[in-house]
Every structure is written in C-alpha cells, then in structure tokens.
C-alpha cells in the first residue's frame, strides 16, 4: 500500500487546535493560575475563619428571620428618595454626557486637543466609584440627596458618554457627506445627519443606565448621600437584622421592577 492509499484509507484525525496552539492555550491557563495563586498568597487571608463560616452564616439567617414587616411603613419615603436620586442623576448625566460624547468622537470633535479632553473626562468619570464620588460631594454639598444626585451623574457620564461616542464614530458617513454637500452648517449636520442615527443608542443607554443607577443609589446612604442606604447602614450597625431583611427585600423588589421597565423599553426601542 502506497503512502497516498494509506492516507485515503486512514484519514488524519481532525484536531481543533494545532500542537503549537494547544501549548499556547495551556501556557495561558498556567499563567492565570500562577497569577491568581500569587495574588492570594499576598492577601494574608485568615483561612481559619472559613472553618465555622457556615455556622456564622446560618446564625445570621436565623437572626434575620422573620422579617419585621411593620418596618415597611418607614421605608416608603427613603425608597422614593432613592428612586428620585437615580432618576434626576440620570437626567443630569444625559445633559452633560451628550456634548462630551460629541467631543470624544473622532468624526465630530474639533481637533485632537478637544478629543483628548473629552476622552479624559470619560476615563476620569469611570475611574472613580459611585461611593467615592458620594464622599466627595457630601464634603461639598453636605449630607443629603443633592450629593447622591451628583455622585450618580459623575459616575454615569463616563459610561454613557463612551457608548454614545462609539455610536457616533460608527454612523453612516454617506448621509453626513450628502447633507454637507447641500451647504448645511455644522450644527445642521449634527442635528439632521448624525443625531437621528444615534438616537436609538442614546435612548437605550439612558434607560439601561437608569436601571444601574437605581441599584447604585441604594448604597449611597452609607456615605450620607441620601436614600434608603442610610436606614440600611443604621440597621446593620444596631444589629437589627429583621429590619435589614425588610430593607433588602424592598430594594430587591424595586430593582426587579426597574429591570423589567428597562428591558421593556429597550426592547421597544430596538
């Protein structure tokens, strides 16, 4: 039997990856395991606490049950305040992030300097956590919902601005060129040629960010920035675990409703 006949009778076994690709993949896996092990070794974790962690968890669950449902009446006002903080913060985000998105898009910015400024603002906004923004604005405005609104807004600007800027960069340039050929001004080009193409992204991103802001605003009370987080922080500090259960269930219900609203609106937009 010739070599050619042998190959036809016994075809080579199909392999998804070549030996070199397999070696590369496993090298990556080993590298990730090594980095994870190295990180854990430098955290000084008290592993002895894990021995009775399940006992402590069950003890906490026992103390949290049954919920103190009479406490619900006191949650209505701070819960509404939390929703208002998230909603107004999202509105402020849209007002500020919209022009920054145009500065951050290469095809609508004025020059390299304005593009760098826009990108810097977006990166700076996303680099700082909402709670940290809350601490900063509590120091500026004092405790209360105003600090929470600006904390939500400053954290959301980078998120929304980045997505809208990327949508602007991916528009159909043919439409823009056709409008420019008519002698339209720069503002008319933005209003007629670019804005209609990115409106679905703006609507969808706004609703999605509002959904995220509902969740983030629930913990802003931990730093004095208003909302239901103040009561949650107080109940935890006083070991009123049955009240904590009611607050968590209430927050979960609000987040569930906001998730449903967000998904419904985004489905209608797309």
FENCOR-V160674 format. One line per field, one symbol per residue. ss: DSSP state (2 for helix, 1 for strand, 0 for the rest). phi: phi as a letter, one per 30 degrees, with the letter a starting at -180 (. if undefined). burial: 1 if it has 24 or more other ideal C-beta (glycine too) atoms within 12 Angstrom, else 0. Layout:
ss = ???
phi = ???
burial = ???
//
This chain:
ss = 002222222000000000222222222222222222222220000022222222222222222200002222222222222222222222222222222222220000000222222222222222200222222222222000222222222222222222222222200022222222200002222222222222222222222222222222200222200000222222222000222222222222222222222222222220
phi = .ddddddddbddddbdbdedddddddddeddddddddddddcchdddddddcddddddddddddcdddddddedcdddddddddedddddddedddddddddddddcbddaddddddddddddddddcdeddeeddddddcidkdeddddddddddeddddddddddddcddddddddddddiddddddddccceedceedddddddddddddeddddcdddcicijddddddddddchddddedddddddedddddddddddddddddd
burial = 000000000000000000000000000000000000000000000000000000000000000100100010001001101111111111011101111111111011100000100110110011000111111011000011111111111111111111111011101000010010000000001100111011001111111111111111111111111111111110110000111111111110011001000100000000
//
